Amino acid sequence: MKMLPKDHLFSLACFLVLTACLLPKPLSATEAFEVGRDRRDSLPGGKEADGIVGDFIMRNNLIEAVISSDAPLRKADMGGWWDAVSPGCLYDLTLLGADNDQLTVFSPSNQRGPVSHVRLVEDGAQGEAVIEVLVSAASHDGVEIRHVYRLKDDWHGLVVETHLDNQSTSDYEWDPADQWKPTQDRTTAANIITWDAIDPADKCGYAVSWLDLEGFETPDSGLMALKPGERVSYARAITVATSPLEAFGFLASLKTPYGRLVGQVKDPEGKGIGTAAIEFQRDEVSLRHYPDDEGQWNLQLPAGSYQMRIMDQGRSELVQTVNIEADQVMDVSPTMGQASQIHFDVRDEAGRSLPCKAQFLGLEPTPSPNLGPENRAHGCKDQYHSESGLFSVALSPGSYRVVVTHGIEFSHVSQVITLKEGGSEHLSVTLKRLVDTTGWVSTDFHNHSTPSGDNHTKTDDRIINLAAEQVEFAPTTEHNRLYDWTPHIEALGLSAFLHSVPGVELTGSGTHFNAFPFTPEPDTQDYGAPQWQKDPRLNPIVLRDFQGVLPERWVHLNHPDTVAVFVDRDGDGLRDNGYPGLGDLVDAAEVWGLNILADAPYYIGESANKVPIVRNHREFIWRQWLNTGKQLWCLSVSDAHSVHGNGVGGWRTYVPSSTDEPDKLDWKEIVRHAKAGQMMMTTGPFLEVQTEDGQISGGATRAQGSIGLKVKVQCTDWVQIDRIQVLVNSRKVPTLNYTRKTHPEWFGDGVVQFDQHLQVPLSEDSHLIVVAYGEESDLSIGYGSSTQASWKPCAYHNPIYVDVDGNGFQANGDTLGWELPVKRLDVEEVQAMIDQRTR
């Protein structure tokens, strides 16, 4: 085994440059520079990479980092801090050339808000790179704050100094604690804080610790006080490595004697196992390491005894004790058993490999596996989402029910497989297209991945999730960042399954909006996205013509607080018409939901603290709103922030299209139909509704006395409906309620579950909505342990307007027996009203 020379260690001597104990090297790999447009390609990549032109890069022969500039509104992403910008913070930190940044932001002593400057002090030519961040005393009530980032050759991380100088006449209190995101679980050992990547497969870890150096204090936890005229300085080191344990080792070796542990984990054939994880436990503290792709490791660890647990999905664990001696090298190279696994080959009837989802449901006594975190495609809890039909999944020996699906138009396969220790099984699957959706495409206008800042799902994982659930058109809608998923779709080879256009979700502490298309500007803050504004009417006005007038641009209202935006704007319990005109500024609103047949605008729910509170049925309020004469189209979306649980597929919207092939879709045609209200919202059933003269959702027609509707519902083999309800002017007409119990001959058990001509009596101008529902079923076969499993099959469409008297459609003003709801309603009062109406 080739060993790293000792001068590669992140040793205490490296930090003593702060006290001028070392002379600069004549030649240095260390450099720092401001990123211009000609050097934008120098910015490191990675899942959480957020550098743009104008930021500063620091790098040496081992690592590279990005310090954010003092440009106006500079933030890493929306999720950094909602209430503050963060110039002068560490945005990216990764191994040199790895493009594996897993850090959103590291804020020394919670540095937030504007700074006086971020400037390059030393460019590395003399052996040290230095960048200074200054908050001047004049801009900060007489207290100057200065952060200094330092880097030299052979360091595995940065030294970050903080200097405070109280030039005011008052005491100054502050908390020196650093803040960073993501905020996943952290482990503290030997006063060193470590944390892992959100997805262990990314093989990245960080560690941070205060440094005990001459001229620098080690701050206590909690608030500290600085009297007028006093100064204080403290410093910390933050390291990056391929695991939390490796990052810890670099810092721990500054404080205690250490040795090295090298080795390789192999399979019975002598091949390295790159998917293994190794957990080291000492003094009841466990830290994890990830071998490289060849299964090798080379660690420096404090001297002592460790329990070493080697794990890999589908293999039996190995546990042994290792004793690390100071200044010694120990070689441990264990051999694990053969992995037990299932090899998949999933295709459609034409033999085309299909992106798909596989569920692994343990059969007693076999537990269901935990294949990984909820936000990744290749192993999330007990599911695996694949961009291809050819893939393998390692599992512990045992018996599993394996369920394979490709959305709600294709059949599913459910098969019991028993895996033996070290054994392999092959599952060849043909998924048949059962539901005929010719002329319509499956869309989802609202989803997220890690550029949004409020989740950590990789963009590739979101794309795979969409394709596996057979969503065919999904505009890119990251929070407050113009972005384009198309390059990811192409790189994954999924262009034949999924189409996207660049867009945005404009987000703030109020009403949100989705809009597309736009042109991302990666050199700029938020890739050029506009700023959210509090009055919700201003946002669609800005978005409509942003980057130039485009008649086809789509703008819709996201998960609105329907009471606030349409009824009670200031939340004082009085009706003030909300924000007048807002509905006319958007193309649609996310007012979908399973409660489309609710009987009241409210229900009693629970707060996060389990306290009863009044909640609203937005679907009911939408029905009220339609009767007031407001035309507001509905669309349904996933708003997914994860893959398992809050993933895509549960709700989607079907829109007419002249082609069913995603790589040939015309987004302008889709938008044109959607703007006309031609949308059908569903969790599974494919609902088609058409008047006798061919009008579909969003259409308008004339009739006298009654109108005929052709209603057809198709379902895949794991979805079933048992009710059809026609809403006339938003009311559930009892004679237009058809169920399997009352009309068993009208419902089928195959793909076509309802196909009837319904005659709807009309006594006034009416808008019509047909709802297909599965009251006695759920979506558990298709979603397993995921949240959507408990949902009911449900589908409905935007209203069809019928003019009965020939004077043009006139809304009847019926609010369905309830006043339009307001805020500040008392729980007891609402419960009493609900009870009174249900007696």
RAQUITA-V29934 format. One line per field, one symbol per residue. burial: # if it has 16 or more other ideal C-beta (glycine too) atoms within 10 Angstrom, else .. A space follows every 50 residues. Layout:
burial=???
This chain:
burial=........###..##.##.....#...#.######.......##.##### ##########.#########...########...###########..#.# ############..##.#.#.###..#########.#..#.######### ##################...#.#.#.#####....#.#..######### ###########.#..#..#....#.#.....################### ####...##########....##.######.#...######...###### ##.#.#.#########.#.....#.........#.#..####.#.###.. ..##########...#.##.###################.#.####.#.# #############...#.#..#..#.#.###.###.#..########### ###.################################.##..#.#..#### ########..########.#....######.#...##.##.###.#.... ..#################........##..##.##########.###.# ###..........#.############...#################### #######....#..#.#.#######################...#####. #.#...#.#.######################...#.###.....##... ####...#.#.#..##########..###.######.#..########## ####....#.#...##.#.####.#....#..#......
